[in-house]
Amino acid sequence: MMPTERLVNWYKKECNDEWEHTYGVCIDTLDNPGWSLRVDLSETELVDVTFPPLKCNRSEDDWVHCYVIDEIFCGYGGVYNLDELITIFVDWAEKVEQDRKQETGLVET
């Protein structure tokens, strides 16, 4: 599944006729050039989950910086790194969901 499809699925799951009126996902461009991805975590299962900051500088056009601050996942990356930013976020979100299901016994290990 493509990264954007995975992000859409996460977003759709959070939509409950309330959350989406206040919170959401924002993808924007940077002037260096690059991309930003901001995802509101408020009122989601991710709000209190630690995300270890990630900083990877491979070249001027190939870099990613991701962290959570004030209940917002912030991802920034080079011009070719939009899919990578989305993948970093959804990999984390899906792992948290899977871990929680395993903890509650909803999924066999």
N, C-alpha and C positions, 0 to 999 in steps of 0.2 A: 504494500500500500504506500502511496506517495506521502511525503511529509505533510503536505497541506491537507490531504484527506484525513490523516490521523489527527491533525489539529482541529479540523471541522468536527470530527467525532467527539473529541474531548469537549469542545465548545457546546455542541448540541446536548451532551449529557449534563452540562452545568445549567443549561437553560431550563428554568422552572416557573416561568411567568413572573419572576421577581428579580433574580440575579442579573439577567441580561439587561434590565432597565437601569442598573446602577454600575455594573462592572462589565468587563469584556476583554477583548484582544485587540491590540493595535500593532500593525506592521507599517513602518515608515522608512523613509530613506534618510541617509546621513550625507553630509556634504563632503566627505573625504574620499571617494564615495563609499557607501556601504549601506547596511540595513540595521534597523532596530526592531526588536520584538518585545512588546510589553504585554504581560498577561496578569490581570487582576486575580489574585488568589483569595481575596476576601470571600468568606462564606463558601469555600470549597474545601475538600479534604486535604488540600495541599497547604492550607494557611499556616499551620504550625509545624510543617515538616522542614527540616534543615536541608538546604541545598548548598553543597560545598561550592564556593566560588570557583569559576573556571576561567583561566586566561591562557590563551594559546596564540602566539604570534609566529606564523610560519613565513609570511612575507608581507609586503605592503598591501597586497590585495587579498591575502588569505589569512584571516585572523578571526578569532571569536573571544568575547568576554561575556560571561554570564554570571549573574548573582541575583539574590533576592533581597529586596530592601522595602520596608514599609508595606509588606504583604503584596508586593508586585515582583514577578519574575521579569528581570531585565536582561535582554540578550542583544548584543551588538556585534556586528561582524562585517567583514569585507564585502566587496561588491558581488563575489561569487559564493557567499556563505549563508544565504537566506535559508536554503533547505537544511543546512547543518544546524542553524539556530533553532529552527522548528523541531528538528529531530532531537536535539538536546532536551528541549522542554518536554516533548511528548514521551520520550524514553523515561524521563524522570517521573512524569505523571502516571504513566502506565505501570512503572515499577512500584510506586507507592500504592496504587490500586491493587495490584497483584499481591503485594506484601500484606495489605490489610485483609484481603480475602483469605489468605493463608492463615493469618492470625485468628480470624474468626471461624475458621474451619469451613468456609464456603467453597474452597478449592482443595482438591487432593494434591498433595506434594509428590 
